[in-house]
Amino acid sequence: MQPVGNSQRPWVEKGIVYALTAAVLGAPLGRLFQNLTLKEGRAMKILIAGPGCPRCQETEQNVFNACAELDLAADISHVYNPNEYSKLGVNTTPAVLVDGKVAVSGRVPTVDELKKLLSGAG
């Protein structure tokens, strides 16, 4: 698979669901699908916004870790293009959006903070 644009991770730009990533982190895949957190009949959508700097990468990893610790399967993607994430209401990065709403912006959230945020959002 060839990188798309400047990304070294094209599967992120294509918005592929990260259920397999959570499985690699140690949660059994079958249990993840059984425990999908649904909001209004759909899976929670988590979006990381930022240009791909180390802080954005740390934010993305913290989101994965929080989801894995909560046994939460979610549609996780990363928007690298500043024009795209500014349309979403993001002014400072890194940012985390949950179901289209900016939840954290301008700093790297901790795993514990994200776990509180995500368990309250479902």
MIDOSE-1310 file (N, C-alpha, C; in nm, 2 decimals, decimal comma, always signed):
residues 122
mqpv	+0,08/-0,12/+0,00/+0,00/+0,00/+0,00/+0,09/+0,12/+0,00; +0,07/+0,21/-0,10/+0,15/+0,33/-0,11/+0,09/+0,44/-0,02; +0,18/+0,52/+0,04/+0,13/+0,64/+0,12/+0,05/+0,73/+0,04; -0,05/+0,79/+0,10/-0,13/+0,89/+0,04/-0,09/+1,03/+0,09
gnsq	-0,06/+1,12/+0,00/-0,02/+1,25/+0,04/+0,11/+1,25/+0,12; +0,12/+1,32/+0,23/+0,24/+1,32/+0,31/+0,23/+1,22/+0,42; +0,13/+1,14/+0,43/+0,11/+1,05/+0,54/+0,19/+0,92/+0,52; +0,25/+0,87/+0,62/+0,32/+0,75/+0,62/+0,22/+0,64/+0,66
rpwv	+0,10/+0,68/+0,70/-0,01/+0,58/+0,74/-0,13/+0,60/+0,66; -0,14/+0,56/+0,53/-0,25/+0,58/+0,45/-0,38/+0,53/+0,50; -0,38/+0,42/+0,58/-0,50/+0,36/+0,63/-0,57/+0,46/+0,73; -0,50/+0,55/+0,79/-0,56/+0,65/+0,88/-0,63/+0,75/+0,79
ekgi	-0,57/+0,80/+0,68/-0,64/+0,90/+0,60/-0,77/+0,84/+0,53; -0,77/+0,71/+0,51/-0,88/+0,65/+0,45/-0,99/+0,62/+0,55; -0,97/+0,64/+0,68/-1,07/+0,63/+0,78/-1,11/+0,49/+0,81; -1,02/+0,39/+0,80/-1,05/+0,25/+0,83/-1,07/+0,24/+0,98
vyal	-1,17/+0,16/+1,02/-1,21/+0,13/+1,16/-1,09/+0,06/+1,22; -1,06/+0,10/+1,34/-0,94/+0,04/+1,41/-0,97/-0,07/+1,50; -1,07/-0,16/+1,47/-1,10/-0,27/+1,55/-0,98/-0,37/+1,56; -0,91/-0,38/+1,45/-0,79/-0,47/+1,44/-0,68/-0,41/+1,53
taav	-0,66/-0,28/+1,53/-0,56/-0,22/+1,62/-0,59/-0,26/+1,77; -0,72/-0,24/+1,80/-0,76/-0,27/+1,94/-0,73/-0,42/+1,97; -0,75/-0,51/+1,87/-0,73/-0,65/+1,89/-0,58/-0,67/+1,91; -0,49/-0,60/+1,84/-0,35/-0,62/+1,85/-0,31/-0,57/+1,99
lgap	-0,38/-0,47/+2,05/-0,34/-0,42/+2,18/-0,39/-0,51/+2,29; -0,46/-0,62/+2,26/-0,48/-0,72/+2,36/-0,63/-0,76/+2,38; -0,72/-0,68/+2,33/-0,86/-0,71/+2,36/-0,91/-0,81/+2,25; -0,97/-0,92/+2,29/-1,02/-1,01/+2,19/-1,12/-0,95/+2,10
lgrl	-1,10/-0,97/+1,97/-1,18/-0,91/+1,87/-1,33/-0,94/+1,88; -1,37/-1,06/+1,91/-1,51/-1,09/+1,92/-1,57/-1,02/+2,04; -1,50/-1,00/+2,15/-1,56/-0,93/+2,26/-1,58/-0,78/+2,22; -1,48/-0,72/+2,14/-1,49/-0,59/+2,10/-1,62/-0,56/+2,02
fqnl	-1,65/-0,65/+1,93/-1,77/-0,64/+1,85/-1,90/-0,65/+1,93; -1,89/-0,74/+2,03/-2,01/-0,75/+2,12/-2,03/-0,63/+2,21; -1,92/-0,56/+2,24/-1,93/-0,44/+2,33/-1,92/-0,31/+2,26; -1,96/-0,30/+2,13/-1,97/-0,18/+2,06/-2,05/-0,08/+2,14
tlke	-1,99/+0,04/+2,16/-2,06/+0,15/+2,23/-2,15/+0,22/+2,12; -2,28/+0,21/+2,14/-2,37/+0,27/+2,04/-2,43/+0,39/+2,09; -2,44/+0,49/+2,01/-2,51/+0,62/+2,04/-2,60/+0,64/+1,93; -2,73/+0,64/+1,96/-2,83/+0,66/+1,86/-2,82/+0,55/+1,75
gram	-2,79/+0,43/+1,78/-2,79/+0,32/+1,69/-2,66/+0,31/+1,60; -2,55/+0,38/+1,64/-2,43/+0,37/+1,55/-2,31/+0,37/+1,64; -2,20/+0,33/+1,59/-2,07/+0,32/+1,67/-2,02/+0,47/+1,69; -1,96/+0,49/+1,80/-1,90/+0,61/+1,84/-1,79/+0,65/+1,74
kili	-1,79/+0,77/+1,69/-1,69/+0,82/+1,59/-1,59/+0,91/+1,67; -1,46/+0,87/+1,67/-1,36/+0,96/+1,73/-1,26/+1,00/+1,62; -1,24/+1,13/+1,62/-1,15/+1,19/+1,52/-1,04/+1,27/+1,59; -0,92/+1,24/+1,54/-0,80/+1,32/+1,59/-0,77/+1,42/+1,48
agpg	-0,75/+1,54/+1,52/-0,72/+1,64/+1,42/-0,58/+1,70/+1,45; -0,50/+1,71/+1,35/-0,36/+1,76/+1,37/-0,27/+1,73/+1,25; -0,16/+1,80/+1,23/-0,08/+1,78/+1,12/+0,01/+1,66/+1,12; +0,01/+1,58/+1,23/+0,09/+1,46/+1,23/+0,22/+1,48/+1,31
cprc	+0,23/+1,58/+1,39/+0,34/+1,61/+1,47/+0,35/+1,51/+1,59; +0,46/+1,51/+1,66/+0,47/+1,41/+1,78/+0,35/+1,43/+1,88; +0,31/+1,55/+1,90/+0,20/+1,56/+2,00/+0,07/+1,50/+1,94; +0,05/+1,52/+1,81/-0,07/+1,45/+1,75/-0,06/+1,30/+1,75
qete	+0,06/+1,25/+1,73/+0,08/+1,11/+1,73/+0,06/+1,05/+1,88; +0,10/+1,13/+1,98/+0,08/+1,09/+2,12/-0,07/+1,09/+2,15; -0,14/+1,19/+2,10/-0,28/+1,20/+2,12/-0,35/+1,08/+2,06; -0,32/+1,05/+1,94/-0,37/+0,93/+1,87/-0,35/+0,80/+1,95
qnvf	-0,23/+0,78/+1,99/-0,19/+0,66/+2,07/-0,27/+0,66/+2,20; -0,29/+0,77/+2,27/-0,37/+0,78/+2,39/-0,52/+0,74/+2,37; -0,57/+0,78/+2,25/-0,71/+0,75/+2,22/-0,72/+0,60/+2,20; -0,62/+0,54/+2,13/-0,62/+0,39/+2,11/-0,62/+0,32/+2,24
naca	-0,53/+0,37/+2,33/-0,51/+0,30/+2,46/-0,63/+0,32/+2,55; -0,70/+0,43/+2,54/-0,82/+0,45/+2,62/-0,93/+0,36/+2,57; -0,94/+0,35/+2,44/-1,05/+0,26/+2,38/-1,02/+0,12/+2,42; -0,89/+0,08/+2,42/-0,86/-0,06/+2,45/-0,88/-0,09/+2,60
eldl	-0,85/+0,00/+2,68/-0,87/-0,02/+2,83/-1,02/-0,02/+2,86; -1,10/+0,05/+2,78/-1,25/+0,05/+2,81/-1,32/-0,06/+2,73; -1,24/-0,14/+2,65/-1,30/-0,24/+2,57/-1,40/-0,18/+2,47; -1,37/-0,06/+2,42/-1,45/+0,02/+2,34/-1,41/+0,01/+2,19
aadi	-1,49/-0,04/+2,11/-1,47/-0,04/+1,96/-1,53/+0,09/+1,91; -1,45/+0,17/+1,83/-1,50/+0,29/+1,78/-1,44/+0,31/+1,64; -1,51/+0,40/+1,56/-1,45/+0,44/+1,44/-1,35/+0,55/+1,46; -1,22/+0,52/+1,46/-1,12/+0,62/+1,49/-1,05/+0,66/+1,36
shvy	-1,04/+0,79/+1,34/-0,96/+0,83/+1,22/-0,89/+0,96/+1,25; -0,80/+1,00/+1,17/-0,71/+1,12/+1,19/-0,72/+1,21/+1,07; -0,74/+1,33/+1,09/-0,75/+1,43/+0,98/-0,62/+1,51/+0,99; -0,54/+1,51/+0,88/-0,41/+1,58/+0,88/-0,42/+1,72/+0,81
npne	-0,51/+1,74/+0,73/-0,52/+1,86/+0,65/-0,58/+1,97/+0,73; -0,51/+2,08/+0,75/-0,56/+2,20/+0,82/-0,69/+2,26/+0,77; -0,70/+2,25/+0,64/-0,83/+2,31/+0,58/-0,95/+2,22/+0,62; -0,93/+2,09/+0,63/-1,04/+2,00/+0,67/-1,07/+2,01/+0,82
yskl	-0,97/+2,01/+0,90/-1,00/+2,02/+1,05/-1,05/+2,16/+1,09; -1,01/+2,26/+1,02/-1,07/+2,39/+1,05/-1,22/+2,40/+1,02; -1,26/+2,33/+0,92/-1,40/+2,32/+0,89/-1,48/+2,25/+1,00; -1,41/+2,17/+1,08/-1,47/+2,09/+1,19/-1,48/+2,17/+1,31
gvnt	-1,42/+2,29/+1,31/-1,42/+2,38/+1,43/-1,30/+2,37/+1,51; -1,19/+2,31/+1,46/-1,07/+2,30/+1,53/-0,98/+2,41/+1,50; -0,94/+2,49/+1,61/-0,85/+2,60/+1,59/-0,71/+2,57/+1,63; -0,69/+2,49/+1,74/-0,56/+2,45/+1,79/-0,55/+2,30/+1,79
tpav	-0,43/+2,25/+1,76/-0,41/+2,11/+1,76/-0,31/+2,07/+1,87; -0,31/+1,94/+1,91/-0,39/+1,84/+1,86/-0,53/+1,85/+1,92; -0,63/+1,79/+1,85/-0,77/+1,80/+1,90/-0,83/+1,66/+1,89; -0,93/+1,63/+1,97/-1,00/+1,51/+1,97/-1,15/+1,55/+1,96
lvdg	-1,22/+1,49/+1,86/-1,36/+1,52/+1,84/-1,43/+1,38/+1,86; -1,54/+1,39/+1,94/-1,62/+1,27/+1,96/-1,76/+1,30/+1,90; -1,80/+1,21/+1,81/-1,92/+1,23/+1,74/-1,95/+1,37/+1,69; -1,84/+1,43/+1,63/-1,85/+1,56/+1,56/-1,83/+1,68/+1,65
kvav	-1,81/+1,66/+1,78/-1,80/+1,77/+1,88/-1,66/+1,77/+1,93; -1,60/+1,89/+1,93/-1,46/+1,91/+1,98/-1,46/+1,88/+2,13; -1,39/+1,78/+2,18/-1,39/+1,74/+2,32/-1,26/+1,79/+2,39; -1,15/+1,79/+2,31/-1,02/+1,84/+2,36/-0,95/+1,91/+2,25
sgrv	-0,89/+2,03/+2,28/-0,82/+2,10/+2,18/-0,70/+2,17/+2,23; -0,59/+2,17/+2,16/-0,47/+2,25/+2,20/-0,38/+2,18/+2,30; -0,40/+2,06/+2,33/-0,31/+1,99/+2,43/-0,33/+1,84/+2,41; -0,24/+1,76/+2,47/-0,24/+1,61/+2,46/-0,32/+1,56/+2,58
ptvd	-0,44/+1,50/+2,56/-0,51/+1,45/+2,67/-0,45/+1,32/+2,72; -0,46/+1,30/+2,85/-0,41/+1,17/+2,91/-0,51/+1,06/+2,88; -0,46/+0,94/+2,90/-0,54/+0,82/+2,88/-0,66/+0,82/+2,98; -0,63/+0,85/+3,10/-0,73/+0,86/+3,21/-0,84/+0,96/+3,17
elkk	-0,80/+1,08/+3,12/-0,89/+1,19/+3,08/-0,98/+1,14/+2,97; -0,92/+1,07/+2,87/-1,00/+1,02/+2,76/-1,09/+0,91/+2,80; -1,05/+0,83/+2,89/-1,14/+0,72/+2,94/-1,26/+0,78/+3,01; -1,25/+0,89/+3,09/-1,36/+0,95/+3,15/-1,45/+1,02/+3,04
llsg	-1,39/+1,08/+2,95/-1,46/+1,15/+2,84/-1,54/+1,05/+2,76; -1,48/+0,94/+2,72/-1,54/+0,84/+2,63/-1,65/+0,76/+2,70; -1,63/+0,73/+2,83/-1,73/+0,65/+2,90/-1,85/+0,74/+2,93; -1,83/+0,87/+2,94/-1,95/+0,96/+2,96/-2,02/+0,99/+2,83
ag	-1,95/+0,97/+2,71/-2,01/+1,00/+2,59/-2,10/+0,89/+2,53; -2,08/+0,77/+2,58/-2,15/+0,66/+2,53/-2,28/+0,64/+2,60
